[in-house]
Amino acid sequence: MSTARIYKAIGLMSGTSLDGVDVALIETDGQEYVKCLNFLSMPYQDNFREDLRKYLGLHPGNIANALDIEKQLTHYHAQAVEELMSTIGIPKEDIDIIGFHGQTLSHAPEDNWTLQIGDGALLSALTGIDVVNDFRSADVRAGGQGAPLVPVYHQALASSIQTPIAILNIGGVANITWLGQKGEVLAFDTGPGNAFIDDWILSTTGQGYDDEGKIASRGIANKQLVKQFLEDKYFAAPAPKSLDRHSFNIAEGLKGLSVEDGAATLLSCTVLSIKKSLDVLPEKPVKWFITGGGRHNKEMMTQLQKNLGVPIDVVENIGWNGDAVEAEAFAYLAVRSLQGLPLTFPGTTGVKSPLSGGVFYKANEENK
């Protein structure tokens, strides 16, 4: 175990699937020592989720229009922190830092900007705990992609696993962390994850998602649409690279398809875009470990196993909690930010040299 200071840190994550707030508590030195202590997820109310969805794609120049939704979002996160601490009976004085990812509304690193909402000053005031947020901006200003941010945490967790491996996170967007035999790390967004499928199911059935992929399993993918999708120049581009939730638009092509065939088509787009990531990896993984909400989709897992050619497994089988990993990662990144340690690297975001990041907000002493 490291002799460095051990921090108790809370991490908060609200992903592009807009499910709700994930909140995790860990102990870590921000380096090789990580102990996961607790986790919970607090779903958004339906009306808030739909209000939030209206802001997806917002340009930073219009951020003033999102101040009210940002305040509501921050209160949701403060409530999640309170609920976690109440559940485990831990006082705020025992928590050193909160890592607050916020909600990504739009992401355009090619234009040198990214937009996450979440008021770090307000969160520190509401919780009485110091906060680090705005993890992506420094990397984007330095010419990086600003995403993905979790690979350095994946690397810490996977230090004892035989490499080369791939850790695949299937959230709204899917991303991969490839870990090589000599400590190399390469990370990038592979393409869509659950977002397209969720949006299709919501628009056609009113349900929030395709439970276990049952709807897609009854459909037949439109091969022409999938082929056209995979011809997008993004998939041939070298890594690192990243995407916005709205980087692709194939909704027009789905018109006229049944609910089942549309779901099958979108699921195939996700799976085959993940398969195409093999074209840009330095070496084929000996195994894939799957985290994020997509691992609950049985049809997606079945198709991934058929297409990737090597064993796949859920991260629970190596002792991780696949629902908690991203929230844990932002607790870990907050500790690294406090120490001035790098959050992003040439192999993870394409930034020229390892770079720290995050913005620190000190809690008012009288609120502590």
RANOR-V333481 format. One record per pair of residues at least 12 apart in sequence whose C-alpha atoms are under 7 Angstrom apart, sorted by the first residue. I is the first residue (numbers start at 1). J is the second residue. If there is no record, write none. Layout:
BEGIN
i & j
I & J
I & J
END
This chain:
BEGIN
i & j
1 & 33
2 & 33
4 & 29
5 & 29
6 & 27
6 & 28
6 & 29
7 & 27
7 & 28
7 & 29
7 & 96
8 & 26
8 & 27
8 & 28
8 & 95
8 & 96
9 & 25
9 & 26
9 & 27
9 & 95
9 & 96
9 & 97
9 & 98
9 & 331
10 & 23
10 & 24
10 & 25
10 & 26
10 & 97
10 & 98
10 & 99
10 & 331
11 & 23
11 & 24
11 & 25
11 & 98
11 & 99
11 & 100
11 & 327
11 & 328
11 & 329
11 & 330
11 & 331
12 & 24
12 & 99
12 & 100
12 & 101
12 & 327
12 & 330
13 & 100
13 & 101
13 & 102
13 & 326
13 & 327
14 & 102
14 & 103
15 & 103
15 & 172
16 & 104
16 & 172
16 & 245
17 & 171
17 & 172
17 & 195
18 & 49
19 & 43
19 & 44
20 & 42
20 & 43
20 & 44
21 & 41
21 & 42
21 & 43
21 & 77
21 & 80
22 & 40
22 & 41
22 & 42
22 & 324
22 & 327
23 & 39
23 & 40
23 & 41
23 & 80
23 & 81
23 & 327
24 & 38
24 & 39
24 & 40
24 & 324
24 & 327
24 & 328
25 & 37
25 & 38
25 & 39
25 & 328
26 & 328
26 & 331
28 & 332
30 & 332
30 & 335
30 & 336
31 & 156
32 & 156
39 & 324
40 & 84
42 & 80
52 & 69
55 & 105
56 & 105
56 & 106
57 & 105
57 & 106
58 & 105
58 & 106
59 & 106
60 & 115
70 & 117
70 & 118
70 & 119
71 & 119
73 & 118
74 & 118
74 & 119
74 & 123
78 & 123
78 & 126
78 & 127
92 & 129
93 & 368
96 & 130
97 & 129
97 & 130
97 & 131
97 & 334
98 & 129
98 & 130
98 & 131
98 & 132
98 & 331
98 & 334
99 & 131
99 & 132
99 & 133
99 & 330
99 & 331
99 & 333
99 & 334
100 & 131
100 & 132
100 & 133
100 & 330
101 & 133
101 & 134
101 & 135
101 & 330
102 & 116
102 & 117
102 & 118
103 & 116
103 & 117
103 & 118
104 & 116
104 & 117
106 & 244
107 & 243
107 & 244
108 & 244
109 & 140
109 & 145
109 & 146
112 & 140
112 & 141
113 & 140
114 & 137
120 & 132
120 & 133
120 & 361
121 & 361
124 & 361
124 & 362
124 & 363
125 & 363
125 & 364
125 & 367
128 & 363
128 & 364
128 & 367
128 & 368
129 & 363
129 & 368
130 & 361
130 & 362
130 & 363
131 & 360
131 & 361
131 & 362
132 & 334
132 & 358
132 & 359
132 & 360
132 & 361
133 & 358
133 & 359
133 & 360
134 & 358
134 & 359
135 & 357
135 & 358
138 & 357
139 & 351
139 & 355
142 & 351
143 & 351
144 & 349
144 & 350
144 & 351
145 & 241
145 & 242
145 & 349
145 & 350
146 & 349
147 & 242
147 & 349
148 & 187
148 & 188
148 & 348
148 & 349
149 & 343
149 & 344
150 & 326
150 & 329
151 & 177
151 & 187
151 & 348
152 & 343
153 & 329
153 & 332
163 & 179
163 & 180
163 & 181
164 & 179
164 & 180
164 & 181
164 & 285
164 & 286
165 & 178
165 & 179
165 & 180
165 & 285
165 & 286
165 & 287
165 & 288
166 & 178
166 & 179
166 & 285
166 & 287
166 & 288
166 & 289
167 & 288
167 & 289
167 & 290
168 & 288
168 & 289
168 & 290
168 & 291
169 & 290
169 & 291
169 & 292
170 & 193
170 & 194
170 & 291
170 & 292
170 & 293
170 & 294
171 & 193
171 & 194
171 & 292
171 & 293
171 & 294
172 & 192
172 & 193
172 & 194
172 & 195
173 & 191
173 & 192
173 & 193
173 & 194
173 & 195
173 & 245
174 & 189
174 & 190
174 & 191
174 & 192
174 & 193
175 & 188
175 & 189
175 & 190
176 & 188
176 & 189
176 & 190
185 & 347
185 & 348
186 & 240
186 & 347
186 & 348
187 & 240
187 & 347
187 & 348
188 & 239
188 & 240
188 & 241
188 & 242
188 & 348
189 & 241
189 & 242
189 & 243
190 & 273
190 & 274
190 & 277
191 & 270
191 & 273
191 & 274
192 & 270
193 & 270
194 & 294
196 & 266
197 & 263
197 & 266
197 & 267
198 & 210
204 & 259
211 & 297
212 & 296
212 & 297
212 & 298
212 & 299
213 & 297
213 & 298
213 & 299
213 & 300
215 & 260
215 & 263
216 & 260
216 & 261
216 & 263
216 & 264
217 & 264
217 & 299
218 & 260
219 & 260
219 & 261
219 & 264
220 & 261
220 & 264
221 & 261
221 & 264
221 & 265
221 & 268
222 & 265
225 & 253
226 & 265
226 & 268
226 & 269
230 & 273
235 & 276
238 & 280
239 & 280
240 & 347
240 & 348
240 & 349
240 & 350
241 & 349
267 & 300
271 & 300
271 & 303
271 & 304
275 & 307
275 & 308
286 & 310
287 & 310
287 & 311
287 & 312
288 & 311
288 & 312
288 & 313
289 & 312
289 & 313
289 & 314
289 & 315
290 & 313
290 & 314
290 & 315
291 & 314
291 & 315
291 & 322
292 & 322
292 & 323
293 & 323
295 & 314
337 & 356
337 & 357
337 & 358
340 & 356
341 & 356
342 & 354
342 & 355
342 & 356
343 & 355
343 & 356
343 & 357
344 & 356
END
